[in-house]
Amino acid sequence: MASSPPLRLLPRAALASSSSSLSPKPRTGLFSLAVASGSSSLHPVAIGTGRNRLLRPLMSAAAASCSPALSTGHFDVGVGDDLPEEYGEWFPKKDLGERRRVGVLLHPTSLQGPYGIGDLGDEAIRFLDWLHAAGCSVWQVLPLVPPGRKSREDGSPYAGQDANCGNTLLISLEQLVKDGLLTQDELPEPMDPEYVDFTKVAEVKDPLIAKTFHFRFQEVIKAAERLILSEGDLKIQFEDFRKDPEISGWLEDAALFAAIDNNIGKFAWNEWPEPLKNRYLVALEEVYQSHKDFIDIFVAQQFLFQRQWQRVRNHAKERGIKIMGDMPIYVGHHSADVWANRKLFMLDRRGFPTQVSGVPPDAFSETGQLWGRF
């Protein structure tokens, strides 16, 4: 708590004794600071002779209950003397859980961005600085999961293919330059469309983040593969990320799902061949071995996303901004979550959903809404 300007205590009339007159003369002497428990007000109490002596232990007990600093002894203040500079720390602290807060709900894609959408780069840091300057203490984000690209809901964070993975389109290309995984010359020309087109955003960013392609008969590798082939601290952090049991538990399934989905042109996982649909171990091992490069790059992209997201979270903490997370209320049928955890969802033997989410007819829609997700 910041210290307040010095407070001067003015003399008060001494407490009258039984033999005093109706108009006692002011007495000079010492005043003590009495702070009632749970209160932030100051009560100057005259310390004198007679019954006033009884007020000192009463005052000291109350003060000690408010602050450890007060329990070390008496803090007598002479008439007209300044209070100690640290007196502002003597008051009981208000429970932060009861403090009213103000914040903003904003998905990072709605920030300014050079390539069609906002991302986890410097604009996110500037947004946190603005929240702090405006007196806000909460940033509520919508789901940061990768949007399903087969769900006909372009870019929607509520139609994701995995509830744990991050949307790699949020990866900042400028931050990849700072990490040495891209060069400044490789950055594309800025784009400022009137409306967001996630397909075009993916066409611009995906090749630079994940894909290896050929240019003038030469193989060109980009950020994720450069990370895999690199040496040094960043590579060590990547390997630690991949070995973390709290991450590998969902990341392995997500990577396998993405590898199969990328190789088989089916609309949903329950249309896959039986061994893959039902997760036979031999079939999954064959996928891992035959698509190891794809899986490695998928994992590297998730590391890059988590690295940049952690940078944003750390800055929010420094600015005193709480991030209120948001997960999809439901998960999509064509997702690693459902494919890897079929027993948790209402499916028939063929893998089709028996019940899905939606809302009945109301003032917003005469026919209701069928969301089609679990």
N, C-alpha and C positions, 0 to 999 in steps of 0.2 A: 504494500500500500504506500503510495507516495506521501511524503511528509507534508503536513499542512503548514501554513504560515504560523509563526509563534503566536501563542495566545497569552495575553496578560490577564492575571486575576486581580480584580479591583478589591480593595478592603471592604469587608462587610462588618456590620455591627456585631460585637461579641454577643454570644448567647447570654441572655439575662439570667442571673441567679435569683434565688427566692427573695433576696434582700435588695435587689437592684431597683432603680427607679423606672418609671414608664418610658423614659427616653434615655437609654444608656448611650454613653459616648462611644464612638468607634475606637476599637483597640487595634494597635499594630501588633504584628506577631507573625506566626507561620500559618500557612494554609496547606491542607493536604488534599490530594486528588482522590476522590472516591468514585469508583466506576462500578456501577451495579452490574451483576452478571446478566448477560443478554441485552445490555443497553449500551448505547454509544454516546450517552450524555455525560457531561462533567458536572460534579457536585462539589463546589468548594465548601469545606467544613472547617470552621475555626477550631484550633487546638489551644486550649487554655488550661485553666485549673478547674477543680471541682468535677462536676458531672461530665464536662466536655471530654475529660480524659477517657471516658468510656467509649467515645466514638472512634478512637484510633484503632483498637483491635477489630471493631466491627467493619471499619473502612478497609483495613488491611485484608481481612478475610474475603471481602467482596472483590477487591482488586486482584487478589491472588487467583480467584476463580476465573478471571478473564484472561490473564496473560502470564506466562512464566516469568516475564521480565519484572512484573510487579511483586512476585513472591519473594524476591531477593532482599527486600527491605522496605522501609518507608520512603516515600518520595514527597518530602516536604518542600513546598515552594514558598519562598519569601514573598511578601506583599510587593507587587509590581515587578517581580522577577519573571523572566521568560520560562516557559515550560521546556523541558528537554526536547531535543529535536526528534527523538524516537517515540514521543508520546502517542503519535498516530498509530503505532503498532501495538498499543496496549489494548485496543478494543477487540472484542470478540469478532471473529471473521464470519461473514454471512455464508451460509451453505450455498455453494455454487449451483447445486441441484435445484434450488428454489429461485434462482435468478432468471428473470425474463430475458429471452433472446430474440434476435431478429436475424433473418438470413434470406438467402435467395435459392430458388430451385432452378438449376440450369444444367443441361447436358453439355459436356465439353464440345460436342460437334457444333453447338450454337455459338461458340466463340469465334472471333475473327481468325481466319486461317488463310495461308497463301495458296492452298491447293483444294479449294472447294468446300472444306469443312474446318472447324476448329480441331485442335489436337492437344497433346500433353506437353507442348513446348512452352516458350516464353509467354505466350498470351495467357495460358493458364496461371502462370506465376503472377502476371500483372493483374489478372482478375482477383486473385487472392489478396494482393496489395490493395486493390480498390475496396474489397470487402472490409479489410481492416481499417482503412481510412474512413469509410462510411459508418463505422461503428457496428458492422455486422459480425456475427460470431458463428454462423452456420452456413455451410454450403451443402445443399442437398443435390445429389447427382442421381440421374436416372440410371438404369442398368448399363454397364460398360461392356457387356458381353458381345461377341461377334454376331451380327444380325444374320439370320438365315437367308441365303441367297437363292433358295429354291421355294421359299414360302409365299412368293408374290407379295411380300410386304417389304418393299425396298428400304433397307436401312433401319427398320424398326428394331429397337433393343428388346422388344417383347416377343420376338419371334426368333430367338437365338438357337444355335446348334449346340451350345454348351453353356451351362449356367456358371461355370468356374473360369473359363477362358476369358481373355480380354480381346476387345475389338482392335485388330492390328492396324486398321485404318486410322486409329487415334495416335499411332506412333509418329512422333515428330521427326521429319527428315533432317531438320536443322540440328536436332540433338544427336542424330546419327553422325553428322559431320563432326560435331564436337567429340564424339567417341572414337573418331578415326575409322568409322565403318563406311562412310561415304566421303566423297570429295565435293568441294564447293561447285566445281564444274559439272558435276553429275546431277545437280538439282535441276528440276524442270522449270519451265517458265511459269510464273505465278498465274493462277486462274481465278477469276472473280465472276462466277456465273450469277445470274439473277435468282435462280432457284438451285437447290442442292440436287445433284444427280450422283447418287452413290456409285452407280456403275462406272461413270467417268472418273470419279475419285479413285476407285479401285484400279482402273486402267493406268492411272498416273502413278499411284503409290506402290501397288503390289510388285511391279518389276524391280523397283529400287530396294524394296525391303526383303523380298523373298526369292525372286526367280533368278535363275541363271539363263542367259540367252546368248545368242551368237550375233556378232556384229563384224562384218567384213571378214568372215571365215575365222574369227577368233572368239573363243568362249569368254564371256564377260560375267563375272560373279559379283553379287551385290551384298548388302549389309549382313543378312543372316548367315550366309555361307562364309563371308569374311570373318565373322565372329567364330565360326566353327573351326576355321583353319588358322586362327590367330594363336598367339602365345602371350602370356602376361596376366595381369590382375583381372582384366575383364573376362578372359577365358576361364580363370579359376572361379570367378563368381558364377559364371554360367554353369560350370560343372557342379558346383555346390547347389545351385538352384535345382538342377535336374535330379540330384540325389536326395533332396529333402523329402522325407517320407510323407509329409503333409501335402506336398505338391505332386509327387509322383503317383499318388493314389488316384488322382483324377486326370492327371496330364497324360498318362500312358493310354488310357481309354480314349481320351479326346484325340490324341495323335493317330491312333489306329482307326478310329471312326473317320477322321478326315482323309486318311490315306485310302481307305476303301471307297469312300464317297467320291473322291477325286478320280478314282480308277473305274468306277462302275456308274454308268449314266442312268441311274434309277431315281425316281422321285422320292422314295422313302426306303428306309433300311429293311422293312419287312418284305421288300421285293428282291432283296439280295439272294444269292445262292444259299441254300440251306446251311452249309457249314459256317458261313460268315454271319448269316442272320442269327443263328443260335450259338455263336461264339465258341465253336469247337477249337480247342487249344492248338491242334495241329494246323488248322487253317489260319489262326491268328499269328502263329509263329512264321508261317510262310509269307503272310502279308508283311510282317516286320522285316524279314530278311530281304524280300524283293523290293520293298519301298523304304529302305532304311534312310536313304538320302532325303526323301520327302519328309519322313518323320523327324529327322534331325533338324531340318530347317523349320518345321512346324514348332518344335520345342524352342528353338532359338528365337523365333518371333515372339513367343510367349514370354521368354526371358526379357527381351527388349521392351515389351509392353510393361511388364511388372517393374522393370528398372525405372522407366520414365514415370510411371504412376507413383512409385515410392518417392521419387524426387518431389512430385507435386504434394504428396501427403506430408512429407517432412517440412516443406515450406509452409503448409497450412498450420502445422503444429507450432512453428516458430512465430507465426502471426496470430496465434490464439484462435484459429478458425477450426471448428469441428466439422468434419465431413460426415454427413448423414447418408449412409449407403442405401442403396435400393437394389433389390434383386427382382428378376421377373416374377410376377405373381404366379404365372404358370410357365411350364417349359414346353417346347415344341415336340411333336411326335417324332419328327425326323431330327433327332438329337442324340448325342453321345450319352446323355443322362438316361433317356428311356431305353436305348439299346443295351446299355451296360447294367441297367437296374430294372429289368422287366417286372420283377415281382412287386415292385413298389407302385406300379401303375395298373390301371384297369384295362387290360388287354385280353383279347381272345387268343385262342391257340395259334392263330395265324399272325398275331402281332398287331391286329387292327384294334383301335380303341373302342371300348364298349360304352364309355361315357366321356364327354369332353366338356369344356367350360363354355359359358355363355351367359346371357342375361335374357329374361323374359321381355315381352313387349312392354314398352313404357312410353312416356311422352317424347322421348328422344327417337324411338324407332317403333313403328307400328307392328313390325314383324319380329322384334327382338334382334339379338345379335348372337351368332354362332362363332365363337372364337376359335374353336377347333383345337384347343390346347388343353393339357392336363392341369 
